[in-house]
Amino acid sequence: MDRIKSRNHGLKAMVETYGCQQNVNDSQRLMGMLVRMGYELTENREEADLILMNTCAVRDNAEQRVLGNLGAIKHLKAKKPSLIVGVCGCMPQQEHIAQKIKAKYRHVDLIFGTHALYRFPSLLAETLEHRERVLDIGGESAIAEGLPTLHEGGAKAFVSVMYGCNNFCSYCIVPYVRGRERSRRAEDVVAEIRELAGRGVKEVMLLGQNVNSYGLDRGEPDAFADLLRQVNDIDGIERIRFMSSHPKDISEKLLLAMAQCPKVCKQLHLPLQSGSDKVLKDMNRRYNTEKYRNIVNRARELMPGLSLTTDIIVGFPTEKREDFDATLKILEEVRFDSIFSFIFSPREGTPAAKMKSAATEEEISARFQEMLELQNRISAEINSRCEGEIQEILVEGESKHEPDMLSGRNYANKIVNFRGDGSLKDKTVKVRITKAQTWILYGELV
């Protein structure tokens, strides 16, 4: 490693991240390895000696963005032949995508999938020493602990507690690119979070493709509830969040742990995907709307004021108008604080990609807008109830869109903007909410 570090002294590397929080966490590990190998990190492609694109395969538009950016980087490589270009993450874990990159993007030097992340230093060394293209999209790997992670400071951090997914929802590529579920040992997770707390982290987001099935691969039911209680006992940690949850694996023990652990935010992201039982069956979600409603009712019984968010897919191939109407009905009934909504994107290799759509693109687009209008009204009504409340806000820094204001999040994970001094960054402050909008709250320091 010292020899590699010496050789790379003065060189700059850039990691571009696409996709979910899991990818962000993976990129932090990649950047940690790069720093240990002697690279200086940059956000400027023009000055980079190495560009690594950590990719997402969940939706087509993410893949097209990556391929478009690879085309732009080709011109940089022409001007700077020594530039090393790498593509990693979920996209190249798909054989047809890896072959496409090999054939059409000859300027890419290094291609590796999610399972080879821990092998990155040796793959890069091979690329640099032999100046030949290196490809590693092999099968599943064991969990590698102890990888250097670049935590960029601040009071918040992501912590992956498991990898992979066993659900095989008919529309989803994740099990094919991330592999089967593999849980980290609780003691390793707790040790990582203790270290983060010692570096000033106050809020952790526990990550997994299906986080509440944590431990099931080791025959440990309800292990995630036990893990929440252990993290709750770590000094210095003030807030605990987690995502994503699958309704089929929500247990009474988990809901009780959420309710009884004061540091666990009373906020639950619980993907519904559709309000139609028929469509849920076609999606292979393995629950129905009755079970979903029962979970929501029990969670709200244990945690009054619970903030609830969800995912909705519009235009799944078998979705008819009556199925979409059922989705609108459950949105009205459950009243989510907000939703993450997507138009169905076929993924090659999944069962849903072979299904013929029951609706036209125009109909799907119109349904999507109709749903957004409904949810925007509901979100605005829920947020309006916050006006006049005094809430604890963990300050993240300047607002992205209003730089004269500070921005932070409340326990419900809602953005709150207010005027204050920059020295408040990473601190928890009390703010009185003075104005509520659909997507954001405004307030004043108390």
Secondary structure, DSSP 8 states (H G I E B T S, - for coil): -HHHHHHTTT-EEEEEE-SSHHHHHHHHHHHHHHHHTT-EE-S-GGG-SEEEEEE--SSHHHHHHHHHHHHHHHHHHHH-TT-EEEEEESGGGSHHHHHHHHHH-TT--EEE-GGGGGGHHHHHHHHHHH-S-EEE--S-------------SSSEEEEE-EE------TT--HHHHH-S-EE--HHHHHHHHHHHHHTT--EEEEE-TTGGGTTGGGT-TTHHHHHHHHHHTSTT--EEEEE---GGG--HHHHHHHHH-TTB-SEEE---B-S-HHHHHHTT----HHHHHHHHHHHHHHSTT-EEEEEEEE--TT--HHHHHHHHHHHHHH--SEEEEEE----TTSGGGGS--SS-HHHHHHHHHHHHHHHHHHHHHHHHTTTT-EEEEEEEEE-SS-TTSEEEE-TT--EEEEE--GGGTT-EEEEEEEEE-SS-EEEEE-
